[in-house]
């Protein structure tokens, strides 16, 4: 029974992390298409840090770089320039995907 509870808790936390990334990192920080109450934004940023370990600022920078260089040289996770396996297996926190200040 404990195993089932652990799996369910893990699935719920993974879904919460996905929602936080979608809403906070993608829509609020990267595209600035929605504005949340500051307390909710801080809660989501804290959730990003505790659930994923992702730096919100870095994630937004890599995502913006991806939009600027979609599927061409310079795209941090393009399957056309990096191959499908490498683009899917590397996250925004890997060294290869990190933008430099010169590219931002």
HELIX and SHEET records of a PDB file:
HELIX    1   1 UNK A    2  UNK A   20  1                                  19    
HELIX    2   2 UNK A   21  UNK A   30  3                                  10    
HELIX    3   3 UNK A   38  UNK A   51  1                                  14    
HELIX    4   4 UNK A   56  UNK A   68  1                                  13    
HELIX    5   5 UNK A   79  UNK A   82  1                                   4    
HELIX    6   6 UNK A   84  UNK A   89  1                                   6    
HELIX    7   7 UNK A   95  UNK A   97  5                                   3    
END                                                                             
